[in-house]
Structures are given as C-alpha cells and as structure tokens.
Amino acid sequence: MYKIIRSSRLYEQIVQQVEESIHKGALKAGDQLPPERELAEQFGVSRTAVREAVKTLREKGLVEAYPGRGTFITDGSSNTIRQSLHRMMRSGNEGFASLAEVREILEPEIAALATARVDQENLSAMREQVEVMDASKGDPDAYIEADLDFHLALAEAAGNPIILSLIDSIVGLLREQRIGIFQVKGGPERGQYHHKKILEAIEHRDPAGARDAMKAHLKQVREDSRHAPSE
C-alpha cells in the first residue's frame, strides 16, 4: 500500500502518504492503521520515524491513538478543538494555569472512575508506560510520550468515550507542558512517583486513593510548571 521512503525527513513523508490515502478514500474514518512495527516495515523506516509521524497525524486531527487498542483514522472533527486550544495556549503562563485548572477539575474524578471500570488491558497499558518512563529518565521524548500514554490509558479505563475524547483533545498541550517540566530538576522523578501511586490505587480498586493520588500529582505538576524554563 505504501512506498518505500528515501529521505532525510522520513516522518513528514509518512504523514504525506497517509494523508493522500485518506483524501483518495483508501483510508476512511474508523479504519485502523497497522501496528507500529508493521508500518515501519511497510515504509522501510525505523519505528522512531513512525512514532513521530503518528504524533503529527494526531496533532492534525487525522488519527486517534488509544493505548492497548491501536491508531484509528478520524473524521477530523477534533482538529477544530485542538486548533482553538492551541491558540488559547499561546497566552503563555496564563494558558498553562488554565490547563492546570481544567486538569484539577477532571482528572481526579477520572482516576476514581477508572478504579471501578478498569480491565486487564487498561492495567497492562498503564504498567507498560510506567516501565517505559522508568527506563527513559535520560530520554525526554520517550519519557514524555510514555507519560502522555499513561494518562490516555487512564482516561480509556474510565470507560466513557467523551472523557477519552476530551483528554485526547489536549494531548498537544500536555506535551508542551511536560517538555518544560522535564527540564526542571527532579521533575521526571517526582512525576513518576505519583504515576506509581495512581497506578497502585487503581490496581487496588481504591477510588479515594486514586483521587487523592491524582490530586497530589497535579499539585506537583502545577508547582514544577512554575519553575520550568520559559521559551
């Protein structure tokens, strides 16, 4: 289906080919892309290039990636929300304060809800991302993507598609926030401590514990964001 890519900007050409497939109707809303390893073989590139391409496609609103399930073509409707949110975030620190406030309203209750609805597939996805973060303290890109996938897996565990769509719509903003926090001394370690506390509470089906662990995590995120270097 795809052409072997021979270029120094590999991921951009992957994005271009997938976009062409969507425009020609070869890929339609709801279709699932092949797994990362298979895509890398089809394109003749590394898995890193495929991950970067999928990230770009997500930010364009063309695909949605769900931990443990795969990557699916969308109808593009979420792109308008993303663009609006990104415009708001250009207000700098005020934008990140607004993001923190929204997260503090939503995510503790998402974590509590997940304790009652989580299944083994969700748990496996969260455990896997915690392991990746443990192994990636010196690799900002790998750590940040695993961090985002952990929170997406948690949203999926809540079993409400609207919740998942809301969290997915702010993934780009969360990535920007995490890039700054990763540069704060001890930021990744503090974040990982809280991720493990959240996961532990969910494994024990403890809604109050999950809610409190998420609140503590978001308090840490807000504090570390204050010390993150400005662009």
KOLSE-443310 format. One record per residue (C-alpha): x, z, y; residue in one letter; residue number from 0. Coordinates in pm, whole numbers, plus 50000, padded with zeros to 5 digits. Each point is the difference from the previous one (the first is absolute). Layout:
KOLSE-443310
@xx->X&zz->Z&yy->Y&type->a&seq->NUM
...
END
This chain:
KOLSE-443310
@xx->50000&zz->50000&yy->50000&type->m&seq->0
@xx->50283&zz->50085&yy->50237&type->y&seq->1
@xx->50319&zz->49815&yy->50098&type->k&seq->2
@xx->50346&zz->50149&yy->49947&type->i&seq->3
@xx->50122&zz->50127&yy->50336&type->i&seq->4
@xx->50344&zz->49914&yy->50134&type->r&seq->5
@xx->50039&zz->50163&yy->50339&type->s&seq->6
@xx->50163&zz->50296&yy->50172&type->s&seq->7
@xx->49655&zz->50114&yy->50125&type->r&seq->8
@xx->49847&zz->50029&yy->49659&type->l&seq->9
@xx->49707&zz->50228&yy->50067&type->y&seq->10
@xx->49871&zz->49783&yy->50287&type->e&seq->11
@xx->49979&zz->49699&yy->49771&type->q&seq->12
@xx->49816&zz->50204&yy->49739&type->i&seq->13
@xx->49750&zz->50100&yy->50269&type->v&seq->14
@xx->49964&zz->49635&yy->50103&type->q&seq->15
@xx->49932&zz->49882&yy->49645&type->q&seq->16
@xx->49741&zz->50271&yy->49936&type->v&seq->17
@xx->49830&zz->49922&yy->50333&type->e&seq->18
@xx->49988&zz->49630&yy->49907&type->e&seq->19
@xx->49843&zz->50090&yy->49664&type->s&seq->20
@xx->49733&zz->50203&yy->50181&type->i&seq->21
@xx->49926&zz->49724&yy->50253&type->h&seq->22
@xx->49975&zz->49736&yy->49724&type->k&seq->23
@xx->49763&zz->50220&yy->49799&type->g&seq->24
@xx->50237&zz->50047&yy->49707&type->a&seq->25
@xx->49984&zz->50373&yy->50075&type->l&seq->26
@xx->49668&zz->50156&yy->50102&type->k&seq->27
@xx->49885&zz->50344&yy->50114&type->a&seq->28
@xx->50009&zz->50236&yy->49705&type->g&seq->29
@xx->50268&zz->49808&yy->49809&type->d&seq->30
@xx->50287&zz->50214&yy->49875&type->q&seq->31
@xx->50360&zz->49897&yy->50057&type->l&seq->32
@xx->50233&zz->50018&yy->49698&type->p&seq->33
@xx->50210&zz->50316&yy->49959&type->p&seq->34
@xx->50313&zz->50033&yy->50213&type->e&seq->35
@xx->50239&zz->49913&yy->49719&type->r&seq->36
@xx->49802&zz->49690&yy->49905&type->e&seq->37
@xx->49981&zz->49882&yy->50362&type->l&seq->38
@xx->50376&zz->50043&yy->50036&type->a&seq->39
@xx->50052&zz->49778&yy->49694&type->e&seq->40
@xx->49755&zz->49736&yy->50124&type->q&seq->41
@xx->50163&zz->49980&yy->50342&type->f&seq->42
@xx->50354&zz->50037&yy->49866&type->g&seq->43
@xx->50078&zz->50293&yy->50232&type->v&seq->44
@xx->50070&zz->50372&yy->49979&type->s&seq->45
@xx->49725&zz->50259&yy->49978&type->r&seq->46
@xx->50115&zz->50128&yy->50339&type->t&seq->47
@xx->49905&zz->49667&yy->50159&type->a&seq->48
@xx->49661&zz->50014&yy->49828&type->v&seq->49
@xx->49937&zz->50355&yy->50125&type->r&seq->50
@xx->50084&zz->49895&yy->50356&type->e&seq->51
@xx->49768&zz->49700&yy->49971&type->a&seq->52
@xx->49711&zz->50212&yy->49870&type->v&seq->53
@xx->50057&zz->50247&yy->50285&type->k&seq->54
@xx->49976&zz->49714&yy->50251&type->t&seq->55
@xx->49688&zz->49860&yy->49834&type->l&seq->56
@xx->49840&zz->50343&yy->50017&type->r&seq->57
@xx->50080&zz->50034&yy->50368&type->e&seq->58
@xx->49840&zz->49659&yy->50059&type->k&seq->59
@xx->49688&zz->50125&yy->49827&type->g&seq->60
@xx->50023&zz->49738&yy->49722&type->l&seq->61
@xx->50051&zz->50235&yy->49706&type->v&seq->62
@xx->49934&zz->50360&yy->49906&type->e&seq->63
@xx->50236&zz->50185&yy->49765&type->a&seq->64
@xx->49858&zz->50288&yy->49795&type->y&seq->65
@xx->50245&zz->50227&yy->49814&type->p&seq->66
@xx->49945&zz->49977&yy->49626&type->g&seq->67
@xx->49762&zz->49702&yy->50032&type->r&seq->68
@xx->50186&zz->49716&yy->50166&type->g&seq->69
@xx->49984&zz->49773&yy->50304&type->t&seq->70
@xx->49682&zz->49809&yy->50085&type->f&seq->71
@xx->49910&zz->49722&yy->50244&type->i&seq->72
@xx->49761&zz->50120&yy->50273&type->t&seq->73
@xx->49750&zz->49822&yy->50221&type->d&seq->74
@xx->50217&zz->50081&yy->50303&type->g&seq->75
@xx->49742&zz->50226&yy->50167&type->s&seq->76
@xx->50236&zz->50300&yy->50008&type->s&seq->77
@xx->50250&zz->49808&yy->50212&type->n&seq->78
@xx->49791&zz->50044&yy->50317&type->t&seq->79
@xx->50005&zz->50377&yy->49953&type->i&seq->80
@xx->50377&zz->49999&yy->49947&type->r&seq->81
@xx->50065&zz->49792&yy->50311&type->q&seq->82
@xx->49782&zz->50228&yy->50211&type->s&seq->83
@xx->50175&zz->50310&yy->49869&type->l&seq->84
@xx->50344&zz->49853&yy->50060&type->h&seq->85
@xx->49909&zz->49922&yy->50360&type->r&seq->86
@xx->49895&zz->50361&yy->50046&type->m&seq->87
@xx->50325&zz->50124&yy->49850&type->m&seq->88
@xx->50204&zz->49816&yy->50260&type->r&seq->89
@xx->49917&zz->50291&yy->50229&type->s&seq->90
@xx->50294&zz->50180&yy->49836&type->g&seq->91
@xx->49992&zz->50378&yy->49951&type->n&seq->92
@xx->49636&zz->50020&yy->50103&type->e&seq->93
@xx->49914&zz->49751&yy->49726&type->g&seq->94
@xx->50184&zz->50199&yy->49736&type->f&seq->95
@xx->49827&zz->50319&yy->50115&type->a&seq->96
@xx->49666&zz->49825&yy->49950&type->s&seq->97
@xx->50109&zz->49886&yy->49655&type->l&seq->98
@xx->50101&zz->50356&yy->49910&type->a&seq->99
@xx->49662&zz->50131&yy->50114&type->e&seq->100
@xx->49809&zz->49749&yy->49788&type->v&seq->101
@xx->50211&zz->50081&yy->49696&type->r&seq->102
@xx->49941&zz->50372&yy->50046&type->e&seq->103
@xx->49625&zz->49936&yy->49997&type->i&seq->104
@xx->49997&zz->49771&yy->49697&type->l&seq->105
@xx->50282&zz->50069&yy->49759&type->e&seq->106
@xx->49950&zz->50369&yy->49913&type->p&seq->107
@xx->49645&zz->49918&yy->49886&type->e&seq->108
@xx->50122&zz->49688&yy->49817&type->i&seq->109
@xx->50247&zz->50218&yy->49809&type->a&seq->110
@xx->49728&zz->50254&yy->49917&type->a&seq->111
@xx->49762&zz->49726&yy->49884&type->l&seq->112
@xx->50271&zz->49846&yy->49784&type->a&seq->113
@xx->50032&zz->50318&yy->49792&type->t&seq->114
@xx->49651&zz->49943&yy->49860&type->a&seq->115
@xx->50027&zz->49623&yy->49948&type->r&seq->116
@xx->50362&zz->49927&yy->49914&type->v&seq->117
@xx->50073&zz->49828&yy->49670&type->d&seq->118
@xx->50319&zz->49963&yy->49799&type->q&seq->119
@xx->50077&zz->49661&yy->50153&type->e&seq->120
@xx->49986&zz->50148&yy->50352&type->n&seq->121
@xx->50215&zz->50295&yy->49895&type->l&seq->122
@xx->50256&zz->49771&yy->49838&type->s&seq->123
@xx->50019&zz->49794&yy->50319&type->a&seq->124
@xx->50056&zz->50310&yy->50215&type->m&seq->125
@xx->50259&zz->50146&yy->49762&type->r&seq->126
@xx->50185&zz->49669&yy->49995&type->e&seq->127
@xx->50019&zz->49986&yy->50379&type->q&seq->128
@xx->50126&zz->50359&yy->50018&type->v&seq->129
@xx->50275&zz->49906&yy->49753&type->e&seq->130
@xx->50092&zz->49694&yy->50207&type->v&seq->131
@xx->50023&zz->50213&yy->50315&type->m&seq->132
@xx->50222&zz->50251&yy->49816&type->d&seq->133
@xx->50235&zz->49714&yy->49908&type->a&seq->134
@xx->49991&zz->49827&yy->50340&type->s&seq->135
@xx->50111&zz->50259&yy->50257&type->k&seq->136
@xx->50278&zz->49764&yy->50110&type->g&seq->137
@xx->49783&zz->49689&yy->50002&type->d&seq->138
@xx->49751&zz->50014&yy->50289&type->p&seq->139
@xx->49805&zz->49689&yy->49897&type->d&seq->140
@xx->49947&zz->50113&yy->49640&type->a&seq->141
@xx->49912&zz->50356&yy->50104&type->y&seq->142
@xx->49753&zz->49893&yy->50269&type->i&seq->143
@xx->49821&zz->49750&yy->49777&type->e&seq->144
@xx->49969&zz->50262&yy->49723&type->a&seq->145
@xx->49870&zz->50250&yy->50258&type->d&seq->146
@xx->49732&zz->49752&yy->50110&type->l&seq->147
@xx->49909&zz->49919&yy->49640&type->d&seq->148
@xx->49961&zz->50372&yy->49926&type->f&seq->149
@xx->49742&zz->50037&yy->50277&type->h&seq->150
@xx->49821&zz->49681&yy->49893&type->l&seq->151
@xx->49986&zz->50124&yy->49641&type->a&seq->152
@xx->49856&zz->50327&yy->50127&type->l&seq->153
@xx->49735&zz->49812&yy->50199&type->a&seq->154
@xx->49916&zz->49793&yy->49694&type->e&seq->155
@xx->49968&zz->50320&yy->49795&type->a&seq->156
@xx->49724&zz->50114&yy->50237&type->a&seq->157
@xx->49784&zz->49730&yy->49840&type->g&seq->158
@xx->49845&zz->49873&yy->50323&type->n&seq->159
@xx->50077&zz->49638&yy->50098&type->p&seq->160
@xx->49931&zz->50066&yy->50369&type->i&seq->161
@xx->50258&zz->50278&yy->50004&type->i&seq->162
@xx->50253&zz->49771&yy->49834&type->l&seq->163
@xx->49930&zz->49723&yy->50251&type->s&seq->164
@xx->50039&zz->50240&yy->50293&type->l&seq->165
@xx->50337&zz->50127&yy->49880&type->i&seq->166
@xx->50117&zz->49651&yy->49911&type->d&seq->167
@xx->49908&zz->49876&yy->50349&type->s&seq->168
@xx->50253&zz->50241&yy->50157&type->i&seq->169
@xx->50285&zz->49938&yy->49754&type->v&seq->170
@xx->50196&zz->49802&yy->50259&type->g&seq->171
@xx->49970&zz->50287&yy->50248&type->l&seq->172
@xx->50099&zz->50254&yy->49737&type->l&seq->173
@xx->50308&zz->49791&yy->49917&type->r&seq->174
@xx->50111&zz->50007&yy->50366&type->e&seq->175
@xx->49948&zz->50376&yy->50011&type->q&seq->176
@xx->50201&zz->50055&yy->49681&type->r&seq->177
@xx->50289&zz->49784&yy->50121&type->i&seq->178
@xx->50043&zz->50242&yy->50289&type->g&seq->179
@xx->49961&zz->50313&yy->49785&type->i&seq->180
@xx->50256&zz->49872&yy->49748&type->f&seq->181
@xx->50262&zz->50018&yy->50275&type->q&seq->182
@xx->49924&zz->50366&yy->50075&type->v&seq->183
@xx->50243&zz->50233&yy->49825&type->k&seq->184
@xx->49828&zz->50148&yy->49695&type->g&seq->185
@xx->49685&zz->49793&yy->50057&type->g&seq->186
@xx->49993&zz->49826&yy->49661&type->p&seq->187
@xx->50075&zz->50326&yy->49818&type->e&seq->188
@xx->49722&zz->50186&yy->50179&type->r&seq->189
@xx->49758&zz->49716&yy->49933&type->g&seq->190
@xx->50089&zz->49994&yy->49633&type->q&seq->191
@xx->49948&zz->50377&yy->49968&type->y&seq->192
@xx->49644&zz->49956&yy->50125&type->h&seq->193
@xx->49933&zz->49693&yy->49786&type->h&seq->194
@xx->50083&zz->50206&yy->49692&type->k&seq->195
@xx->49773&zz->50284&yy->50114&type->k&seq->196
@xx->49712&zz->49755&yy->50051&type->i&seq->197
@xx->50059&zz->49844&yy->49659&type->l&seq->198
@xx->50020&zz->50341&yy->49833&type->e&seq->199
@xx->49665&zz->50106&yy->50148&type->a&seq->200
@xx->49835&zz->49676&yy->49888&type->i&seq->201
@xx->50142&zz->50035&yy->49650&type->e&seq->202
@xx->49847&zz->50349&yy->49984&type->h&seq->203
@xx->49667&zz->49873&yy->50138&type->r&seq->204
@xx->50030&zz->50248&yy->50287&type->d&seq->205
@xx->49807&zz->49865&yy->50303&type->p&seq->206
@xx->50086&zz->50288&yy->50232&type->a&seq->207
@xx->50367&zz->49976&yy->49905&type->g&seq->208
@xx->50003&zz->49622&yy->50050&type->a&seq->209
@xx->49831&zz->50034&yy->50339&type->r&seq->210
@xx->50247&zz->50268&yy->50115&type->d&seq->211
@xx->50301&zz->49807&yy->49867&type->a&seq->212
@xx->49893&zz->49688&yy->50189&type->m&seq->213
@xx->49943&zz->50199&yy->50319&type->k&seq->214
@xx->50351&zz->50144&yy->49969&type->a&seq->215
@xx->50142&zz->49652&yy->49942&type->h&seq->216
@xx->49827&zz->49855&yy->50305&type->l&seq->217
@xx->50119&zz->50292&yy->50213&type->k&seq->218
@xx->50354&zz->49918&yy->49885&type->q&seq->219
@xx->49947&zz->49629&yy->50079&type->v&seq->220
@xx->49875&zz->50081&yy->50349&type->r&seq->221
@xx->50296&zz->50229&yy->50068&type->e&seq->222
@xx->50260&zz->49755&yy->49865&type->d&seq->223
@xx->49839&zz->49718&yy->50200&type->s&seq->224
@xx->50078&zz->50194&yy->50318&type->r&seq->225
@xx->50370&zz->49989&yy->49911&type->h&seq->226
@xx->50007&zz->49638&yy->49884&type->a&seq->227
@xx->50224&zz->49771&yy->50209&type->p&seq->228
@xx->49809&zz->49783&yy->50245&type->s&seq->229
@xx->50051&zz->49623&yy->49991&type->e&seq->230
END
